[in-house]
């Protein structure tokens, strides 16, 4: 009974749109209370500790990666766990096994989403390094976004080929202005005349970030673009593309910037090299922090409902959450745009043709 | 700190999925889309350029037409002017000629009249002379008989000799 009500409660609240959740909250509170009384005799103190709502833990749980996809409490999609160890080889099993075995299965333990090998004594075996290649919630979400992108874009491409030389139609007319915008406003002005080589990457980058930002906003969705692994990967990719295509002016500028006195050169090297690595770093952190912060704000607001358990707070919080969701929607587009824009600028600065006359002293 | 630690598994899948995504979308989405976008842009641009050229040509044609029209109008005006001048001249000439002719006719007539007059007068003189001679002859012939009858004769002769 308790489980069912809480499931309903979390499902409804996570939608964050209807004021009905306050009633459910009250119900949940009552149910919790009943359970408290039932368990009161057995474990007085421990039961209380367990049931206490920890908002920090809840938020961390929602924005972190997980081996199973929990849409709502009790509504969980088990995902495949894929492990590789030098000693035991590849192991593939469902994350349901961990749930059933209370976090332990077949000699592996899932300790806060970190999987370790257990030694015969039941402790963590430090000798064995577990390579965790599981299809986690984030990976599943990423695959979903990839499928959506492939279906969407191949449909658009088909309709482009079909309507060759004609006005756009259907979904094409929605996607086309975005492609136009990225090409004409972001890539061409920043990358320069050799933009065509980088356009496929930058377009993929933009749409991948955008679609994952949007998927992340759906209640129950994964926080993929708010995961530092993803943003780091994309930033490093941009870094490599930039530096593998950089021309000699770019490198020369790093080693010996023009108009700098010889004595100042070592200082400039430090600054320039810091700048080179600061660029991907800022890309990584900007996207990660923006998306994660947005999720944290929304979750904190919703958490207030659980902490105060009052109608008044619920009403205000619902309005705030609605507002934040709208802002997050804006941020989803904005951050995808900024990441693409900055990537274009970095690539553009590395392949830019050097003109002596343009160099202002 | 948990949030800031990259996960190796996620990185692996990300690299795989994103790599495939870039390659797939490049081949099956971006290149067809971008090429047909470009094609459409080119066709629009060429259509616009053609429209511009046609407009210029039209303008040129129009100015040519205007020129031709102006020339034709000038020609027409000139023709009218010339015709008018010729007409005027003809009228003036005709008038002059008529006057001359008239004068000539009048002069001729005058001359003829003069001649007639001279001829008539001379004839009259001749006639008078012959009458006078005749009268004189008859008078001379009657002188022999009677004086009164002579006088009657003379008066009858005079009345006979009507100067017509």
Interface residues (C-beta under 8 A of the other chain):
Chain A: X60 X63 X64 X65 X82 X131 X132 X133 X134 X135 X136 X138 X139 X142 X143 X146 X149 X150 X153 X154 X156 X157 X160 X161 X164 X165 X166 X176 X179 X180 X183 X196 X199 X200 X201 X203 X204 X207 X208 X227 X228 X229 X230 X232 X233 X234 X237 X292
Chain B: X2 X3 X4 X5 X6 X7 X8 X9 X10 X11 X12 X13 X14 X15 X17 X18 X20 X21 X22 X24 X25 X26 X28 X29 X30 X31 X32 X33 X34 X36 X37 X39 X40 X43
